[in-house]
């Protein structure tokens, strides 16, 4: 029998890539959704692995619901990828964001403590917790200065994990992941919004149709963009160690959003400046101007390093839509 893994939030981008990775490594994989009976799990279907995964209905903010599934499955590894994941949406839905992330993480930790299981626990944290990192890339010793409800929630969950690790001896760790993209990103994320618009505009031009504009907010923000399949491998590597520790997972390269847009349109043979307009309504109440990470600890201790940087990620996202990039 192989190891058993339980993925909370399996229907998202990271959940699907992680499930695929674990199946390839011989795991018995379980995944949760609020209502597994009606969820489409389209990302799992896209990989052709939906029928290989045992799906469970779990309300992450309900302790009894979490306790029951952990008790029944007795997983060797638990990955918490659940919760509201959009920074922009967190300003509109701060209560749901806090409850799904903070309470959800606490429920998993408390279930493990209550049951006395030796499950190894991975928690998805975020680079948003650092806030601005203008001068030096953030590493594991960089203080948190969250500037959104989402970042506040992820910061609180991070310290919950650290507390349970120290107080109760749980194997519990957090991966502080910087931006990581793929064709599985929904279009509410600006990266996929840009990719989709570039491909749409290219098709409209080819068909001789009226070409619409892509509306974006602050193009000067700088981010560390990586490739999601590489980042989920880092999650798995964290749980293969004898001792639980937290790790920054990043590429170490920081690029402005303007470069991402320019690369996306260039990949389909267009000049982004002719097709993008700034919409001040899309500006966030607070935003991070620059965020980048130092993944040296992950490289030294996990043997992990990002192979794909922003330009590579853009090309692979274009290819993921069935369109060959130009040049």
Secondary structure as the mmCIF struct_conf table of DSSP 4:
data_model
#
loop_
_struct_conf.conf_type_id
_struct_conf.id
_struct_conf.beg_label_comp_id
_struct_conf.beg_label_asym_id
_struct_conf.beg_label_seq_id
_struct_conf.end_label_comp_id
_struct_conf.end_label_asym_id
_struct_conf.end_label_seq_id
STRN STRN1 UNK A 4 UNK A 8
TURN_TY1_P TURN_TY1_P1 UNK A 9 UNK A 11
BEND BEND1 UNK A 12 UNK A 12
HELX_RH_AL_P HELX_RH_AL_P1 UNK A 13 UNK A 24
TURN_TY1_P TURN_TY1_P2 UNK A 25 UNK A 26
STRN STRN2 UNK A 28 UNK A 33
TURN_TY1_P TURN_TY1_P3 UNK A 34 UNK A 38
HELX_RH_AL_P HELX_RH_AL_P2 UNK A 42 UNK A 47
TURN_TY1_P TURN_TY1_P4 UNK A 48 UNK A 48
HELX_RH_3T_P HELX_RH_3T_P1 UNK A 50 UNK A 52
BEND BEND2 UNK A 53 UNK A 53
STRN STRN3 UNK A 54 UNK A 57
TURN_TY1_P TURN_TY1_P5 UNK A 60 UNK A 61
HELX_RH_AL_P HELX_RH_AL_P3 UNK A 63 UNK A 73
BEND BEND3 UNK A 76 UNK A 76
STRN STRN4 UNK A 77 UNK A 80
BEND BEND4 UNK A 83 UNK A 83
HELX_RH_AL_P HELX_RH_AL_P4 UNK A 87 UNK A 92
HELX_RH_AL_P HELX_RH_AL_P5 UNK A 94 UNK A 98
HELX_RH_PI_P HELX_RH_PI_P1 UNK A 99 UNK A 103
HELX_RH_AL_P HELX_RH_AL_P6 UNK A 104 UNK A 115
TURN_TY1_P TURN_TY1_P6 UNK A 116 UNK A 116
STRN STRN5 UNK A 120 UNK A 126
HELX_RH_3T_P HELX_RH_3T_P2 UNK A 127 UNK A 130
BEND BEND5 UNK A 135 UNK A 136
STRN STRN6 UNK A 138 UNK A 138
TURN_TY1_P TURN_TY1_P7 UNK A 140 UNK A 141
BEND BEND6 UNK A 142 UNK A 142
HELX_LH_PP_P HELX_LH_PP_P1 UNK A 143 UNK A 144
BEND BEND7 UNK A 148 UNK A 148
HELX_RH_AL_P HELX_RH_AL_P7 UNK A 149 UNK A 168
STRN STRN7 UNK A 172 UNK A 177
STRN STRN8 UNK A 180 UNK A 181
TURN_TY1_P TURN_TY1_P8 UNK A 183 UNK A 184
BEND BEND8 UNK A 185 UNK A 185
TURN_TY1_P TURN_TY1_P9 UNK A 187 UNK A 188
BEND BEND9 UNK A 189 UNK A 189
HELX_RH_AL_P HELX_RH_AL_P8 UNK A 190 UNK A 207
TURN_TY1_P TURN_TY1_P10 UNK A 208 UNK A 208
HELX_LH_PP_P HELX_LH_PP_P2 UNK A 209 UNK A 213
STRN STRN9 UNK A 214 UNK A 216
BEND BEND10 UNK A 217 UNK A 217
TURN_TY1_P TURN_TY1_P11 UNK A 219 UNK A 220
STRN STRN10 UNK A 222 UNK A 223
STRN STRN11 UNK A 226 UNK A 227
HELX_RH_AL_P HELX_RH_AL_P9 UNK A 228 UNK A 238
TURN_TY1_P TURN_TY1_P12 UNK A 239 UNK A 240
BEND BEND11 UNK A 241 UNK A 243
STRN STRN12 UNK A 247 UNK A 249
BEND BEND12 UNK A 252 UNK A 252
STRN STRN13 UNK A 255 UNK A 256
HELX_RH_AL_P HELX_RH_AL_P10 UNK A 257 UNK A 267
TURN_TY1_P TURN_TY1_P13 UNK A 268 UNK A 269
HELX_RH_3T_P HELX_RH_3T_P3 UNK A 272 UNK A 274
TURN_TY1_P TURN_TY1_P14 UNK A 275 UNK A 275
STRN STRN14 UNK A 276 UNK A 278
HELX_RH_3T_P HELX_RH_3T_P4 UNK A 280 UNK A 282
BEND BEND13 UNK A 285 UNK A 286
BEND BEND14 UNK A 289 UNK A 289
STRN STRN15 UNK A 290 UNK A 291
STRN STRN16 UNK A 293 UNK A 293
HELX_RH_AL_P HELX_RH_AL_P11 UNK A 296 UNK A 297
HELX_RH_PI_P HELX_RH_PI_P2 UNK A 298 UNK A 302
HELX_RH_AL_P HELX_RH_AL_P12 UNK A 310 UNK A 320
TURN_TY1_P TURN_TY1_P15 UNK A 321 UNK A 322
HELX_LH_PP_P HELX_LH_PP_P3 UNK A 324 UNK A 326
#
